[in-house]
């Protein structure tokens, strides 16, 4: 009985054991908190990415579909009249850098003094233009 009492007394009074258990709990809670932070941050980033995709699609439908068509092939009445290029054509897309596309979206396009595409630099932000370029790149076959 005395050895049992001594054993219990050592467990209750041993400050090193308490400190180790406290440190272990702190470590576990810290790891849990970090996991929660990572999950929340990833969720926010995915939400922002999906909003950008939605904005790009919305901007495409609002500003580009009348000439380029929903599918990017340019087979609309206005697209045929303006001689719009097929944005699903891999060779055509490979010939354009993102910078060149951004320049064309911002400043529009003219040929022989005639406007082929109106500028959207005053309607779309740089971020919206970048997202729109990503949207157009997805047409590539």
Buried (B, 14 or more C-beta within 10 A) or exposed (E): EEEEEEEEEEEEEEEEEEEEEEEEEEEEEEEEEEEEEEEEEEEEEEEEEEEBBEBBBBBBEEBBBEBBBEEBBBEBEEBEEBEBBBBBBEEEBEEBEEEEBBBBBBEBBEEEEEEBBEBBBEBBEEEBBBBBBEBBEEBBE
